[in-house]
Amino acid sequence: MNALPGGDVETDTIKTFISYSHDTEDHKRLVLSFANQLRKQGIDCNLDQYVESPELGWIKWMEDELESSRYVLIICSEGYHEKWNNNESCSGRGVKWEGAIISEEIYEQAGRNNKFIPVILGDSNIRFIPKVLRKYTHYDVLSDDRYNKLYRRLTQQPSIAKPKLGKVIPFPAERVSAGFKAQTILHPETSPKSNVKQTSKGNNNVQVGIVAGDFNIKGACNVKVERLPVIGTIGANPLLKQAIVERFNKLGEEREKRHAKNAYTVMYNKFKTDFEIKNNKWTVIWDWPESTANVIIEYLDSKFKNTIAGRITGAIETGTLVPSKGHLYAREKQLLLQIGLDISHPTVKESLERYFGVNSHTKLSRMQHWQWNLYLERYIENLINE
């Protein structure tokens, strides 16, 4: 774990907390050495070995550190993994408590996580990364290269700098180009709305403006045709067009989880039916006036809201998301362990009977089970604050 060379970087305090398990004395010394190295290199790193006896107790101290730190480095070892998973044969309620808080915070952020960083001391410890953290980048800090990558992340010094965004290069629009020379050039944009006829010979190009009617090309030649959208249509407005395409893609990705390969076909056919364009390609909407874009966007948004992802997103936004039964049982077990009880304890059964009229958590509805978990959380908070 060597220092990373560099110039002036992040000047704000980078408050960091290390969560780990007291597996062995050697393990504790190695973690302390890691923390000391970070502090020497400007990271305001903290861990329990720097504190003799916190005034408000260890649980409150750990809770405050987890909440106030910009980053939490989780040293994933065998002992930490067992305590995180609530192995009853293991001591160390600190890890169990921290694990419960970390899991809950990641869950509340719908899986978005930049704060809790898994760290290992040797590749053999990869298997001890808690399940909830496995999808995030981990760092083996016994390797100088990987330690430096972690340090870059903590100090916001990317190894590859993204270039500044330049200006878009404008290209002229091609209307029609063909391998022949025109004898007569018409200007249909100024002519009456009727079919355009144009006879051409030779090897040069022909360009035709807006064509009101049919446009046919006959002859042995290489033809490239690009149809430009009419001003005032959805297709001529790149922002509106992008907004609609993004919604189609988002809806299609969700539908694909249920309908597999047929997802996009089903989606587009349903769209064409609802908008009464069954005999056309769905892309005919690019010719519609800009004023119709909001109707299309609202339609696609309403369809997405009816998908599983849409319902979850809506519930998160309104604060009405009820966790799954599996999560509720796991969370309940964690909370009861923190107060030294299990689900079979008489006190637990008495509480269930008093508040919900049942003597077993298996008889609770999903909403009642959620309320029971919230009750346990408040009970623990009151114990901590006493």
Residue, then its C-alpha position, 0 to 999 in steps of 0.5 A: m500500500n504505497a502512496l500515489p504520486g500527484g499534484d494538488v487535488e481534493t481539498d475538502t475533508i474526505k471523511t471515511f469510516i472502516s467497518y471490519s471484524h476483529d477476526t484475529e490480532d494480525h487482521k486487526r493490525l493489518v486493518l489499522s495499518f491500512a487506516n494509518q496509510l490513508r490518514k497519512q495520505g490526507i484521508d480523514c479515516n476513522l475506525d474503532q481502534y482509534v477510540e477507547s470508549p465513546e461517550l454515548g456507547w458503541i452502537k451510537w458511535m457506529e451509527d454516527e460514523l456510518e451516517s456522517s462519513r462520505y465513504v464507508l470501506i467494508i473490509c470483507s473477511e470470513g469473520y465479517h461475512e459470518k457476522w453480517n449473515n447473522n451466524e448465531s455462533c459468532s460474537g460481534r454485534g457491531v458488524k451485525w448492526e452495521g450490516a443491517i444499516i448498510s443493507e437498509e440504506i442501499y435498499e432505500q436508494a434502490g440499489r444506487n451506491n457510491k458510499f459503501i465500498p467493499v475492500i479485501l485483503g487478498d484475492s482469496n477473500i472475494r468470496f466473503i463480500p456480502k451479497v448486497l455488495r457483490k455488484y459493486t467494484h471491490y478493491d484488494v488493497l494489498s496490491d499497490d495498483r488496486y490500492n491506488k485505484l481506491y485512492r483515486r476514487l476516494t480523492q476523485q482523481p480518475s486515471i483517465a481524464k475525460p476530454k472537454l466536450g467540443k462543438v458539433i461539426p455541421f454537415p450539409a443535408e443531402r436531399v437526393s443524389a444519383g449517378f446521372k446529370a439533369q437536363t432540367i432542374l425543377h423546383p417543387e418547393t415553389s410549384p403547385k402540389s402535384n407529382v414532379k416529373q424530371t428526366s435526367k441523363g449523365n453522370n452528375n448529381v441531381q438535388v430535388g427539394i420538397v416533393a408534394g406527391d410521388f417521386n419515382i426514379k427509373g434508370a440504371c444508376n446508383v441512387k441515394v435518397e434521404r427524406l428530410p422531415v418537414i419543419g413543424t413536425i415531430g421528426a424535425n424536432p430532435l429533442l421531441k424525437q429523442a424523448i419519444v424514442e427513449r420512452f419506447n426503448k425503456l418500455g420495450e426493455e421492460r416488456e422484453k422481460r416478459h415477452a422475450k423476443n416478441a416484446y418490441t413487436v407487441m409494443y409497436n403493434k399495440f401502439k399502432t392499434d391505439f393510435e389507429i395507424k395499423n396499416n402504417k409503420w409506427t415511424v409515421i408519427w415523425d410526420w405528425p405536428e409537434s403539438t401531438a408529441n405530448v399525447i404520445i409521451e403521456y401515452l408511453d409514460s402511462k404504459f411504463k407506469n403499468t410495468i413492474a419497474g414503473r410501479i416500483t418507481g412510482a411507489i418509491e417516489t410516493g414513499t409507499l413501496v412495501p418490501s418483498k416478503g423475503h426482505l421483511y422476514a430477513r429484516e425482522k430477524q436482524l432487528l430481533l437479534q439486535i435486542g436479543l430476541d427471536i421470533s419464538h420468544p414469548t414477548v414477540k408473540e405477545s406483541l403480535e397478539r396485542y397489535f395485530g391479533v395474531n400469534s405468529h408472523t406468518k399470519l401477518s399480511r405483507m402490509q402488517h409485516w412491514q408495519w411490524n418491522l417499522y415498530l421494531e425499528r422505532y423500538i430499537e431507536n428508542l433504546i439507543n436514545e435512552 
